[in-house]
Amino acid sequence: MELKTTEKPSTPDADAGTLRPDSKPEQDLEVDRGPRDADADRTDPNVVDWDGPNDPANSKNWPDSQKWMNVTVLSVMSVVTPLGSSMFAPGIPGIMVEFQERSSTVATFLLSVYILGFAFGPLIVAPLSETFGRRQLYVYSNILFVGFTIGAALSTSIGMLMAFRLLMGLSGAVPVTIGSGSIADIMPVEKRGRAMSVWALGPLLGPCVGPIAGGYLIQGAGWRWVYWLIVILGGILIPISLFCLRETFAPVLLEAKTQRLRKETGNTELRSALSDRASTKERFKLAVTRPLKLLLLTPIVALMSLYVALTYGILYLLIATFSFVYGQRYGFSEGDSGLTFLPAGLGMVIGVAAFGQLTDYMVRRHQAKGDPLTPEVRLAPVLTVPTGVAIPVGLFLYGWAAEYYVHWIVPMLGVLIMSMGMMGVMFCVQNYLLDTYPQYAASVTAAMAVLRSLLGALLPLAGLEMYDALGLGWGDSLLAFVALALVPMPLVFFWFGPRIRGRFNPKL
């Protein structure tokens, strides 16, 4: 086996983040190799690198069939774990009666405690994936998720059910946290939007589509069967993930190649070109702080994550009201209440189908023109302004239609418009942040997940009190005004993003 010295690929401009037109998209950013001298690596015979730019062992060079196999499995896993967040929502009134609980706050927290797991799980999941790789986390977390779901199905008290739902959220956060990182590992920038659109269906559709099936399942067999169904689905994924998923993280793949060559050659001095010589413990400590550094020290990540978090929190606030609004105001049965989640899911499907293609089209158009390709392409006003405005429009329509008992199709139309806009915003922002920090994709996603999931869990707790005080019309109007005030935020980064990146560039 021939040892290749490191050939440094074309990289973005350090200040502006611009990709040179002649650079390959798959080599857009180089993994941080620490403070070592890169020139020394190129002449060191003990440094193990890829066997040229087309090395098939590099996940960037896998056949499309293998790449899409990984994306498909990750997408299915990302559908199953979010199902646990809200699939049982139509049965909450029955659960409250069974466990003799009357507090509306407890009822709301029973739904949102799962999202707290999604908030704190990524802070551990992301650094683990950037230290030990992705595949092991997918496999072991799915096994834990199935075990905790069994515990939820067998719960004998409201406290026990909450505890297992929190643990389900912690373990189920893995595919929705590092799935985007796996996609960034294998997909070139001009194909990343389409792959992200397939994967993103799970984290967003699960909470909306789950209650549709859950409503009728709860009506026919009881709320516990929601969890038994999730156990079955998660159990099927255990062997599938074992046999179909491959490791995608380049430093882990290259380290495995280095270890193999050490055994074959007997040269214990060999080291990976992507290794910074730090111990595993030191690398994990550095990786643990990375999501918080991104969130607290980089305005791009902080403000864009806040925008996504607010839209996500508003979605969960609306989900928390569906059972009461459509059950009490429109007389929907427990089974029919599940259908009220369909407009949100349909809006997301439309948003995914549209914006996954549009963002990639914008990238390809810039490449065809030979224009400098920067992450800000993902925030073009033609994408972010209509999607941002759609959120308050949908909220106004939902709130005032439900306030005055207008036909149920009208508030559902408002939810559809709002979810389309939310999908567009989240999609543009997430792709923008991944293009800005591709080598830290999992940490970026974790940083977003912290705010997004916290607001998704906590906003509904305060939201029901807000609706009691303001009513549905003015309550949703208040949310709409907040969403409207955030519309210009992506435009600020579209125009000034390169300058802000150059000024705020913490050591990660």
C-alpha positions in Angstrom: 0.0 0.0 0.0 1.5 3.3 -1.1 1.6 6.1 1.5 0.4 9.4 0.1 1.6 12.7 1.5 -0.9 15.4 2.2 -2.0 17.6 -0.7 -3.8 20.6 0.6 -7.0 21.2 -1.4 -8.4 24.5 -2.5 -10.0 26.2 0.5 -12.2 29.1 1.1 -10.8 32.6 1.5 -10.0 33.0 5.2 -11.9 36.2 5.5 -14.7 36.0 3.0 -15.4 32.3 3.0 -15.4 32.3 -0.9 -14.8 29.1 -2.8 -12.5 29.6 -5.8 -14.4 28.8 -9.0 -11.9 26.1 -9.9 -12.1 24.3 -6.6 -14.0 21.0 -6.3 -17.1 21.3 -4.3 -16.3 18.3 -2.3 -13.1 19.9 -1.1 -14.7 23.2 -0.1 -13.3 23.2 3.4 -10.5 21.3 5.1 -10.9 19.6 8.4 -9.0 21.5 11.1 -5.7 19.8 11.7 -4.7 21.8 14.7 -1.6 24.0 15.1 0.8 21.6 13.3 2.8 22.8 10.3 0.9 21.6 7.2 4.1 21.9 5.1 5.9 19.5 7.4 3.1 17.0 6.8 3.5 17.1 3.1 7.1 15.9 3.4 6.7 13.5 6.3 6.7 9.9 5.1 4.9 8.8 8.2 1.8 10.8 7.4 -1.0 8.7 5.9 -3.4 10.4 3.6 -5.9 9.4 0.9 -4.6 7.7 -2.2 -5.2 10.7 -4.3 -8.3 12.9 -4.8 -10.4 9.9 -6.1 -9.6 7.4 -3.3 -12.7 5.2 -3.1 -12.1 4.9 0.7 -12.9 8.6 1.1 -16.7 8.9 1.7 -16.8 11.8 -0.7 -15.9 9.4 -3.5 -18.4 6.6 -2.7 -20.8 5.6 -5.5 -24.1 7.4 -5.5 -25.9 4.2 -4.7 -23.9 3.9 -1.4 -24.4 7.5 -0.5 -28.1 7.4 -1.0 -28.4 4.1 0.9 -26.9 5.9 3.9 -29.1 8.9 3.4 -32.2 6.7 3.1 -31.5 4.8 6.3 -30.8 8.0 8.2 -34.0 9.5 6.9 -36.1 6.6 8.1 -34.4 6.7 11.5 -35.1 10.5 11.6 -38.8 9.8 11.0 -39.1 7.2 13.8 -37.5 9.0 16.7 -39.5 12.2 16.3 -42.7 10.2 16.2 -42.3 9.7 19.9 -42.6 13.5 20.5 -46.2 13.9 19.5 -47.7 10.7 18.1 -49.6 10.2 21.3 -50.8 13.9 21.5 -54.4 13.1 20.7 -54.5 10.7 23.7 -53.3 13.2 26.3 -56.8 13.9 27.6 -57.3 10.1 28.2 -53.9 9.8 29.8 -54.7 12.6 32.2 -57.9 10.8 33.2 -56.2 7.4 33.6 -53.5 8.9 35.9 -56.0 11.2 37.7 -54.1 14.4 36.8 -55.9 17.7 36.1 -53.2 20.3 35.6 -53.0 21.8 32.1 -49.3 22.5 32.7 -48.6 18.9 33.3 -50.5 17.9 30.2 -48.4 20.3 28.1 -45.2 19.2 29.8 -46.0 15.6 29.1 -45.8 16.5 25.4 -42.8 18.8 25.6 -40.5 16.8 28.0 -39.5 14.7 25.0 -38.2 17.8 23.3 -36.0 18.6 26.3 -34.2 15.4 25.5 -33.7 16.7 22.0 -32.3 19.9 23.5 -29.6 18.4 25.8 -28.8 15.2 23.9 -27.0 17.0 21.0 -24.5 18.6 23.4 -23.1 15.1 24.0 -24.0 13.5 20.7 -22.2 16.0 18.5 -18.8 15.8 20.3 -19.0 12.0 20.4 -19.6 11.9 16.7 -16.7 14.2 16.0 -14.4 12.1 18.2 -15.5 8.5 17.5 -17.5 8.8 14.3 -21.1 8.6 13.3 -22.0 4.9 12.8 -21.6 3.6 16.3 -23.9 6.3 17.7 -26.6 5.5 15.2 -26.6 1.8 16.1 -26.3 2.0 19.9 -28.7 5.0 20.3 -31.4 3.2 18.4 -31.1 0.2 20.7 -31.4 2.5 23.7 -34.3 4.3 22.1 -36.2 1.0 21.7 -35.5 0.1 25.3 -36.8 3.4 26.7 -39.9 3.2 24.5 -40.7 -0.1 26.0 -40.5 1.6 29.4 -42.9 4.3 28.3 -45.3 1.7 27.1 -45.3 0.0 30.5 -45.5 3.2 32.6 -47.8 3.0 35.6 -47.7 6.7 36.6 -47.4 10.1 35.0 -43.9 10.6 36.5 -42.7 7.3 35.1 -44.1 8.2 31.7 -42.4 11.6 31.8 -39.0 10.1 32.8 -39.0 7.5 30.0 -40.1 10.2 27.5 -37.2 12.3 28.5 -34.8 9.3 28.0 -36.5 8.6 24.6 -35.7 12.2 23.6 -32.1 12.0 24.7 -31.4 8.8 22.8 -33.6 9.7 19.8 -31.7 12.9 19.3 -28.9 11.1 17.6 -30.2 10.8 14.0 -31.7 14.3 14.0 -28.4 15.8 15.4 -25.7 14.2 13.3 -27.7 13.2 10.2 -26.8 16.6 8.6 -23.2 15.9 9.5 -23.2 12.6 7.8 -24.7 14.2 4.7 -22.0 16.9 4.7 -19.5 14.1 5.0 -20.5 12.4 1.7 -22.3 15.0 -0.5 -20.7 17.8 -2.5 -22.1 21.2 -2.0 -24.2 21.3 -5.2 -26.1 18.1 -4.2 -26.3 18.8 -0.5 -29.7 20.6 -0.6 -31.5 17.7 -2.2 -30.0 15.2 0.3 -30.8 17.5 3.2 -34.4 17.8 2.0 -34.8 14.0 2.1 -33.3 13.7 5.6 -35.1 16.8 7.0 -38.5 15.2 6.4 -38.0 13.1 9.5 -37.3 15.7 12.2 -40.1 17.9 10.9 -42.8 15.5 9.6 -42.6 13.1 12.5 -44.2 15.5 15.0 -46.9 16.5 12.5 -47.8 13.3 10.7 -47.4 11.0 13.8 -50.7 12.2 15.5 -52.6 11.4 12.3 -52.0 7.7 12.8 -51.8 8.1 16.5 -55.3 9.5 16.8 -57.0 6.5 15.3 -54.6 4.0 17.0 -55.4 5.6 20.4 -59.1 5.5 19.7 -59.0 1.9 18.7 -56.3 0.3 20.9 -55.3 2.8 23.6 -52.3 5.2 24.0 -49.9 2.5 25.0 -50.0 1.0 21.5 -48.5 4.2 20.2 -45.3 3.2 22.0 -45.5 -0.5 21.0 -45.8 0.6 17.4 -42.7 2.8 17.8 -40.9 -0.2 19.4 -41.7 -2.3 16.4 -40.4 0.3 13.9 -37.3 1.0 16.0 -36.6 -2.7 16.4 -36.7 -3.2 12.6 -34.1 -0.5 12.2 -31.6 -2.2 14.5 -30.5 -4.8 12.0 -30.9 -2.4 9.1 -28.6 0.1 10.7 -26.1 -2.7 11.5 -25.8 -4.0 7.9 -26.5 -0.9 5.8 -24.9 2.1 7.5 -21.3 2.8 6.9 -19.0 5.2 8.7 -18.8 8.6 6.9 -16.6 10.8 9.0 -13.3 11.3 7.2 -11.0 11.6 10.2 -12.3 8.2 11.6 -12.0 6.6 8.2 -8.4 7.8 7.7 -7.5 6.8 11.2 -8.8 3.2 10.5 -6.6 3.2 7.4 -3.6 4.3 9.4 -4.2 1.6 12.0 -4.4 -1.0 9.3 -1.2 0.2 7.7 0.6 0.1 11.1 -0.3 -3.6 11.3 0.7 -4.4 7.7 4.0 -2.5 7.8 5.0 -2.7 11.5 5.6 1.1 11.5 4.2 2.4 14.7 5.1 6.0 13.8 2.4 6.2 11.1 -0.2 8.8 11.8 -3.3 10.1 10.0 -3.1 13.3 8.0 -6.3 14.4 9.7 -5.1 13.7 13.2 -4.0 16.6 15.4 -1.9 14.3 17.7 -4.1 15.1 20.7 -5.3 12.3 22.9 -8.9 11.1 22.6 -9.7 12.7 25.9 -8.3 16.0 24.8 -10.1 15.9 21.5 -13.4 15.0 23.2 -13.0 18.0 25.7 -12.4 20.3 22.7 -15.4 18.9 20.9 -17.7 19.2 23.9 -17.2 22.9 24.1 -17.5 23.5 20.3 -21.4 23.7 20.0 -21.5 26.2 22.8 -18.6 28.2 21.3 -20.5 28.3 18.0 -23.7 29.3 19.7 -22.2 32.0 22.1 -19.3 33.4 20.1 -20.4 33.4 16.5 -23.3 35.8 15.7 -24.1 33.9 12.5 -24.9 30.7 14.4 -26.5 32.4 17.4 -28.9 34.6 15.5 -29.8 32.1 12.8 -30.4 29.5 15.4 -32.6 31.9 17.3 -34.7 32.4 14.2 -35.1 28.7 13.6 -35.8 28.1 17.3 -38.6 30.7 17.4 -40.3 29.1 14.3 -39.9 25.6 15.8 -41.3 26.8 19.1 -44.3 28.3 17.4 -45.0 25.1 15.6 -45.0 23.1 18.8 -47.1 25.7 20.5 -49.7 25.3 17.7 -49.4 21.5 18.0 -50.2 21.8 21.7 -53.4 23.7 20.9 -54.7 21.4 18.1 -56.4 18.8 20.3 -58.2 21.5 22.3 -59.1 23.9 19.4 -60.4 21.3 17.0 -61.8 19.1 19.8 -63.7 21.8 21.8 -64.4 24.4 19.1 -65.1 22.2 16.1 -66.2 19.0 17.8 -63.6 16.6 16.3 -63.4 13.2 17.8 -60.2 11.8 19.3 -59.4 9.9 16.1 -60.3 12.9 13.8 -58.2 15.2 16.0 -55.1 13.4 14.6 -56.1 14.5 11.1 -55.7 18.2 12.2 -51.9 17.6 12.0 -52.1 16.8 8.3 -51.9 20.4 7.0 -48.6 21.0 8.9 -47.2 17.8 7.4 -48.4 18.7 4.0 -47.0 22.2 4.2 -43.6 20.7 5.2 -43.6 18.3 2.3 -44.3 21.1 -0.1 -41.6 23.2 1.5 -39.0 20.4 1.4 -39.8 19.5 -2.2 -39.5 23.2 -3.3 -36.6 24.5 -1.3 -34.4 21.4 -1.5 -34.3 21.9 -5.3 -34.2 25.7 -5.2 -31.2 26.0 -2.9 -29.2 23.5 -5.1 -30.3 25.3 -8.2 -28.9 28.6 -6.8 -25.6 26.9 -6.1 -25.4 25.3 -9.6 -26.3 28.6 -11.3 -23.4 30.4 -9.5 -21.1 27.5 -10.5 -22.2 27.7 -14.1 -21.5 31.5 -14.2 -18.1 31.1 -12.6 -19.2 33.5 -9.8 -17.6 33.2 -6.3 -19.5 30.6 -4.4 -20.2 31.7 -0.8 -22.5 30.2 1.8 -24.7 33.3 1.5 -26.1 31.9 -1.8 -28.4 29.9 0.5 -29.9 33.1 1.9 -30.8 34.8 -1.3 -33.8 37.2 -0.8 -35.8 35.4 -3.4 -35.8 32.4 -0.9 -35.8 33.9 2.5 -38.2 36.8 2.2 -41.3 34.9 0.9 -40.7 32.1 3.4 -40.3 34.5 6.3 -43.5 36.4 5.4 -45.5 33.2 5.0 -45.1 32.4 8.7 -46.9 35.5 10.1 -49.5 35.2 7.3 -50.3 31.7 8.4 -50.4 32.6 12.0 -52.9 35.5 11.5 -55.1 33.2 9.4 -55.1 30.3 12.0 -55.6 32.5 15.0 -58.5 34.7 13.8 -60.3 31.9 12.0 -60.3 29.8 15.1 -61.2 32.8 17.3 -64.4 33.4 15.3 -65.2 29.7 14.6 -64.8 30.1 10.9 -65.0 26.8 9.0 -62.2 24.4 10.2 -60.6 24.3 6.7 -59.5 28.0 7.1 -57.3 27.6 10.2 -55.9 24.4 8.6 -55.0 26.5 5.6 -53.3 28.9 7.9 -51.2 26.1 9.4 -50.3 24.8 5.9 -49.0 28.3 4.9 -47.2 28.7 8.1 -45.5 25.3 7.9 -44.4 25.9 4.3 -42.8 29.1 5.4 -41.2 27.5 8.4 -39.8 24.7 6.3 -38.3 27.3 3.9 -36.7 29.3 6.7 -35.2 26.2 8.4 -34.0 24.8 5.2 -32.2 27.9 4.0 -30.7 28.6 7.4 -29.5 25.0 8.1 -27.9 24.7 4.6 -26.3 28.1 5.1 -24.7 27.1 8.4 -23.5 23.7 7.1 -21.9 25.4 4.1 -20.2 27.9 6.5 -18.9 25.3 8.9 -18.9 21.9 7.0 -16.1 20.4 9.0 -18.1 21.0 12.2 -21.5 20.1 10.8 -22.6 18.0 13.8 -21.6 20.8 16.2 -23.5 23.4 14.2 -26.6 21.2 14.2 -26.2 20.6 18.0 -25.9 24.4 18.5 -29.1 24.9 16.6 -30.8 22.0 18.4 -30.2 23.5 21.8 -32.2 26.6 21.2 -34.7 25.0 18.9 -35.6 22.2 21.2 -35.6 24.4 24.3 -38.1 26.7 22.8 -40.0 23.8 21.3 -40.4 22.4 24.9 -40.8 25.5 26.9 -42.8 27.9 24.7 -46.0 25.7 24.8 -45.9 25.9 28.6 -46.2 29.7 28.6 -48.2 29.7 25.4 -51.4 28.2 26.8 -51.4 30.9 29.5 -51.0 33.4 26.7 -54.0 32.1 24.9 -56.0 32.2 28.1 -55.2 35.9 28.5 -55.3 37.1 24.9 -57.5 34.5 23.1 -56.5 32.7 20.0 -56.7 35.7 17.7 -54.5 38.1 19.5 -52.3 35.3 20.9 -51.4 34.1 17.4 -51.1 37.8 16.3 -48.5 38.4 18.9 -46.5 35.4 17.6 -47.0 36.7 14.0 -45.6 40.1 14.9 -42.5 38.5 16.4 -42.1 36.3 13.3 -42.5 39.4 11.1 -39.8 41.3 12.9 -37.4 38.4 12.2 -37.8 38.5 8.4 -35.0 40.9 7.8 -32.4 38.8 9.8 -31.3 36.5 6.9 -31.0 39.6 4.7 -28.4 41.1 7.1 -26.3 38.0 6.8 -26.8 37.7 3.0 -25.3 41.2 2.6 -22.7 41.3 5.5 -22.1 37.6 6.2 -18.5 37.4 4.8 -17.5 40.5 6.9 -19.1 39.1 10.0 -17.4 35.7 9.6 -14.0 37.5 9.2 -14.6 39.5 12.4 -16.0 36.7 14.6 -13.8 33.6 14.0 -13.3 31.8 17.3 -10.8 28.9 17.7 -12.9 25.7 17.4 
